[in-house]
């Protein structure tokens, strides 16, 4: 079955009280619309069309990147009109099936949509429904002899209809021939004076076409976002759901209410995660790895038997087995830290490779550098990698010892087995094995300096 997907995203987002569209707000690490686009790309075999309100939407690049056709409903008058606008962007294909999604319903699943599409093969239309304890605000499913014959919106429902708890989620799958034929017959005779897509149900039913339904029990996947409160509540529920799945896999999460999984977190056995940790994009944690409290990990791979101590930031880096990182360390993009390395408090590493057994324990900056094995860097070591125009490389070969407070002005090579005296500022390569290099300014004491300062104040 060929599938065209239409994403309805022309709402004005007035209830967000923001200058930008609600669909550009992030939820679990990605813009709301991007979640819908991702699932549409997985489901659709043909064209994907997105209906927007105006050309200035900030998420247009997400749509273009995924080759999604964009159309505009400048003065929205209902969902049926929005679908009509979308259909003008494609040729009529009578044997095609159209899936209709909503840009503000981010967590609809592939499994549910596949079931919806499958039922449409044997019917003319299939509606995704759910049963809610509190169905307020949703259109109600009206059945006769168990068959769906109508959907009545909340604002048009009487008290008896409002008691019905089976609701319309808005997501439908329908054969294109039936959609085009009956869409143009929809009238706006309702309190909103809008053209409701849900009126298709009664039109199809009255003309003896088959209207089926598929019911989901996962309320998160059909929940839409209209306000910032909706956004944070849905995001929290989704992150708790993710945390519970990890708990079932054996991850020890100290508090599922104080962990933010905003991307895809992959874990192996006996991982432990303390409170207030944030994981974004793709993150993987090896077995027996411990993540201390208040850590931020984004697009990184952490090996086995690693201890990430509290308040550490790791972004775009790879950490090998047996490492100890932090507390208060910052590991920036392009960094590769190999096995059994120690990176201590207030150390920043950027775009560098650190080989096995090396220790950088205190108050250092390592940028654009290659460090060999078993090196000891004293507190306050800095690679001076930028000359104002270009970045330059620092190479420290295996077995070197760098004294505290050292500045290495790149490009420079500290050769294998070299010693560098504390407080040195080096601009030239060292001699190598067993050598000691010291580059300090001469110590000068000026007596009675205080008297000179006092004279200057007169």
Secondary structure by P-SEA (a helix, b strand, c coil): cbbbbbbbcccccccccccccccccccccccaaaaaaaaaaaccccbbbbbbccccccaaaaaaaabbbbbbccccccaaaaaaaaaaaccccccbbbbbbbcccccccaaaaaaaaaaaaaccbbbbbbbbcccccbbbbbbccccccccccccccccccccccccccccccccaaaaaacccccccccccccccccaaaaaaaaaccccccccccccccccccccaaaaaaaaaaaaaaaaaaaaaaccccccccccccccbbbbccbbbbbcbbbbccbbbbcccbbbccbbbbcccccccccccccbbbbcccccccbbbbccbbbbcccbbbccbbbbcccbbbccbbbccccccccbbbbcccccccbbbbccccccccccccbbbbbbbccbbbbccbbbbccccccccbbbbccbbbbccccccccbbbbbbcccccccaaaaaaaaaac
